[in-house]
């Protein structure tokens, strides 16, 4: 810990510093020692980028070690190896599995400078005051806990957050317009026999089952009271429909990793599949047409956030808060939004994006010039409009969130049977 | 006094297996496993017809792969041992066989995917030759591609032990057979094959255990559409169902041991070596 000697003069100085620190949260008191701090962060590949670590070193002075894993490994690590990380960048639905293990600690929202600017979906669940809350594990429902040592989730803003929201998006099906040659506007097209042997779905049960539910509802087979919390009968019904389709040869393959989904689409093995937005971009950057198709039934959404390891304390904990405040202050937000994701605090990200970029990515306006991603590759030509329109159009059309069900264990077993069928 | 080998085997082989057996009786919740003594995992395993189908699939892959690797491996070894005259060339050609093993398993496997794909090299060639009109879908993400990859990956494990035993066959025995009027086929049938049996058996054990324990080849080459026991265990682990994975592993281990036990009935490896 830093040694601070108290004299009248230093107290005066410290008082001044405290005022400054409150106005501008930045490392002040322990500026020297923070250089030796190393925080270990892990999460999925979407947001665990080396560029972020480099920028942290530059802006905050300490080291951030990034490890990118797939969703299953992320869950495993957060649940079983609490001492192997300081910061867990996990998805909200994973939080439901990880939080009860006690491996994470709650975060005091009074220490989060931009807390008030975080979008509504992560606070009271509502994007705008009029919007209804979508089905599934909505982030706000697992976003707060009772107190510093809370083990239960609470629905209201309690002042103690489980995860600080960082990144989220509205997912839909990806298609190859050149190989399909007609408009696609419903989830049910995934099981359309027209695409037999050319469809794919992801093999991550918690997400895949939600896509399946969207398809089943779209086919008119069944309407779920809550897609994110199915009964055993509903799980059997959903997987039954898909098992039948699988046996009839509907699917070409299932994918588990980002790159697999890109390969399947780019090689033309698959023409319609569940997909993630940066994977679409990756296909397009190879010069192959690929569309992130908005569908009538709406989107299946997901959100990610940063959680702090329970064993974090002292200067490392201070550094972690510093990091969180920096995370929400705009640079990362801009970086993520220029890849097609959304930032938890859009208004700070705006300052790190050009007006044209902001118009294209957030407001759904036509691009005035070429739109490049953060790595400098051109993603869209002038005149292009984002699939699905503006932030409020897209996030306002979310039908469900990725979820963990009460019957999760049963679902997982049935999912295994589906894969083995 | 316990010998060092016994200690190492106990610590790194026997103890983990005992642990797996113990855990296979435990219970699991969403995020934790708790010690218990229950038969839930086994009950679920034996109660599901998927288990039987998956085990059948595992045996199917093992049997077909075994047949192909045996024929190819035996032919290659035979060529190396009896047709290549100089030792220098034998060694050179043998090393040639190992070249694919300089890269990782996964790379060798994945490189088949663009080759066999719908718009891949194989289909493009066949279409341009006029052999087929439409690209063949079953080349990739099918049992065919899984077995092809297995054969490609594991044939060397058959070649090496067979070549090894063939090299130790006394050449005068073959001369004697020829002198006694045996045809080439008869020499092979009554002299070479019986004397190569230990090598075949060792290769068989390698291939069968490798195929039965494999999960990554099945996942990649079938596009996750088929499953064998390894895949089932991997899925369970991925979903934090450790006790259930342990139970499946115990059954798989028992199955493999039984298979090896049966194989060893045919040949007394100790005596033959």
Boltz contact constraints between the chains, C-beta under 6 A:
constraints:
  - contact:
      token1: [A, 72]
      token2: [B, 238]
      max_distance: 6.0
  - contact:
      token1: [A, 79]
      token2: [B, 31]
      max_distance: 6.0
  - contact:
      token1: [A, 97]
      token2: [B, 30]
      max_distance: 6.0
  - contact:
      token1: [A, 97]
      token2: [B, 31]
      max_distance: 6.0
  - contact:
      token1: [A, 100]
      token2: [B, 31]
      max_distance: 6.0
  - contact:
      token1: [A, 101]
      token2: [B, 31]
      max_distance: 6.0
  - contact:
      token1: [A, 197]
      token2: [B, 137]
      max_distance: 6.0
  - contact:
      token1: [A, 203]
      token2: [B, 224]
      max_distance: 6.0
  - contact:
      token1: [A, 252]
      token2: [B, 141]
      max_distance: 6.0
  - contact:
      token1: [A, 253]
      token2: [B, 141]
      max_distance: 6.0
  - contact:
      token1: [A, 253]
      token2: [B, 223]
      max_distance: 6.0
  - contact:
      token1: [A, 254]
      token2: [B, 224]
      max_distance: 6.0
  - contact:
      token1: [A, 267]
      token2: [B, 117]
      max_distance: 6.0
  - contact:
      token1: [A, 268]
      token2: [B, 119]
      max_distance: 6.0
  - contact:
      token1: [A, 269]
      token2: [B, 117]
      max_distance: 6.0
  - contact:
      token1: [A, 269]
      token2: [B, 118]
      max_distance: 6.0
  - contact:
      token1: [A, 408]
      token2: [B, 30]
      max_distance: 6.0
  - contact:
      token1: [A, 412]
      token2: [B, 239]
      max_distance: 6.0
  - contact:
      token1: [A, 416]
      token2: [B, 235]
      max_distance: 6.0
  - contact:
      token1: [A, 417]
      token2: [B, 50]
      max_distance: 6.0
  - contact:
      token1: [A, 419]
      token2: [B, 227]
      max_distance: 6.0
  - contact:
      token1: [A, 420]
      token2: [B, 50]
      max_distance: 6.0
  - contact:
      token1: [A, 420]
      token2: [B, 54]
      max_distance: 6.0
  - contact:
      token1: [A, 420]
      token2: [B, 227]
      max_distance: 6.0
